[in-house]
């Protein structure tokens, strides 16, 4: 199933400024709070925090326009076991900053090798029983993709929504991908209809989580 919705970038940036974190930290905290609400409603919230795999660019400023993919995989503690939204945001920010520092201290090839190691179990998902016996070290993929920072048009019509739909691979019941679109951030959710019933409810939980922050 798929679900999609846009949120104001100004609302997210106001939290970023107040908390001294990044925009990506705030949207990860939005997702964390929404997942906590959803799992609590389903009486399925685990005692340990969910871990997200967050793709990040490994390019330097000089390589910004070089083309192709240069992406690393960072693990983020989503702190879904923490009730207070401010503490949850702080934990997420600390987790992202600490793991980025690890990547920053590695040579490029080692950073790519570490990323490949983290996601290798998903690449072997076609082998029967592999994911269940050797699951990846994360529960969900949350991707924040750069998009246009100014409104864009086609034939005079403004692009109001641009909703990314990525792939939840075997063992990953939900994928959340978002892209900035001028003064908004557009969220696209794709989930397994059996494992994530009532997927649309996560949109309401994302709004509640943003209000909490």
Phi, psi and omega in degrees: 000157181233149175214147184210147178195156179251150174229149181294130178293330179297320179297317181292319180292330179295323176290318178306312182293317183293324185265349181069038181238190179261164174301320180296323176300318183293316181291328174295322177292323173303311181296319180300312179298320180295318179295322178298314178299313183299312182290327176296316177301326182270006183054042185225018180288120180286157179289333179262153184289147171290149178245129178256143167267123184243109176294136178225149179286138176257011181286149167274169179302325182289340183261010188303324185250025187277351179081166180075181181255139175215076192240135174255167181241112180253137176268136182234128172287113182278354176053038179292348177274358182258127184282322185284123184295328179292316177295324179297315178298318180298318180295317179297315180297317179297318181297313180295316182295316181296318181286329173295322178298322177299313180296321182296333181273359181259147168300155185307313183296323178291322177297318178293322179295319178297318179298316180298321179297320183294325185258001183306319181302327178291326179292339180258018184296339181289341178284124183305127175079000185292313184296323180290330181268334179222069184292155176292162184277027179213160184257339188202151173255127176236115184246135175245108188258131177298142177221189182294137179268350176237154178303139177240156189226155173224114182059032179088351180266128181282139174284108182270327182217140180219090193259112182284139178234105182261194191242120170278110183281174183306128181090353179243099189285346185212140172234134176240120176233141180223153181220136177283144185219089183059246185263018181227165167239125183260121180261136172235124181246134175231126183220157175289126185296333179278317185279332183234073178293153179057048183304326183301333181297335180296332177295316176297322179291326176298318178294316179298318180297320177295318177298321178301316180294000000 
